[in-house]
């Protein structure tokens, strides 16, 4: 019984260190919006709440293939991407900025 408690306490401590190493808590999570989801032709990517000066945006298939995209600016910190030529399936929008080390991934479904 004492060994089980020790293992649980050790795992909890490790998880706490991992959360701290990530650099953000759930309260600090920046909201990147990708909509509509699911979609058949266009997705909108809203970075308004992220406050990123030079974001890098890419889309990958669920198995990791980088998709060729054209990002169309759709207002301040808002982008539009035509995904009508993508095969049906799940895709990941990766948003990152090297300067701030920001990185977030959002999944969407293409019908």
N, C-alpha and C positions, 0 to 999 in steps of 0.2 A: 504494500500500500504506500509506504514512504517513497519507494522508487518511482512509482507512478506519479505521485505529486511532484517529485523532483523533476521528472521529465516534462510534465506540463508547465511547471514554472520556467524551466529552461527554454521551452518553445515559445512561451509568452514573451520572455525577455528578448529572444532573437527576433520575433515579429515586431516588437517595439523598436529595436535597432534598425530593422529594415524600413519601417515606416519613416523613421527619422532620416535615414540615408536618402530616401526618395525626395526629400526637400519640401514636401507639401503635405498638408493634412487635408481631410475632406472639406474643412471650412475654407481652405485656400484654393480649391479646385476651380480653375477657370473654365467657363462654359463656352465651348465652341459649338455652334449650331450648324447641322447639316439637314436640309429639308428640301422637298418632301421626302419622306422615307416610309414606304418604298417609292421608287420613281421609275418612269419608263423613258424619260427623255432628258430632263435637266435637273441638276441639283444646285442648290444655293448653299454657300458656305459663309457663315456670318462670324467674323472674328472681332466684333465690336467690343466685347467684354475682355478680350485677351490683351489689348493694348500692346501689340507687337509692331515694331518699326519696320522690320524686313522679314516677314514670314515666308517660309518655304512650304509649299503645298504640293503634295503628290498623292496619287491614287494608285493603290495596288489591289490586285485580285486577292481573294482570301488565301490563295496558295503562294502569294508573294510576287507575282508577276507585275512589274511596273507598267502602268497603262499610259499611253500617250494622250495628253490632255492639253486643251487650250483654256487657260484661265481668263475669263472676261471680267473686268472690274465692273461692279454693279453698285457703286456707291463707296463711301468711306468704310474700309475694312470689310467689304462684302464682295463676294465673287460668285460667278455663275459658270458651271461646267456642263457641256453637252455630253451626256453619257449614252445617247441613243444608239450608238454603234457598238456598245459593250454587250457581250453575251449576257444572258440572264445569270444571276447569281449574287453572291455577297462580295462587297468591296470594302476597302479600308481607306479612309481619308486620313493622311498623316500631315499634321501641321507642326512645324518646328521653327525655332529661331536660334541660331548659333550663339548670338551675343548673350542672350539671357538663359541659354540651355533649356528653353521651354520645348516640350514635346507632348503632343496629345494625339490619340488615334480614335477615330469615330467610325463605326461600321454602318453601312447602308445596303439596302437591297435593290437590285436592278431587276425589274419585271420584264 
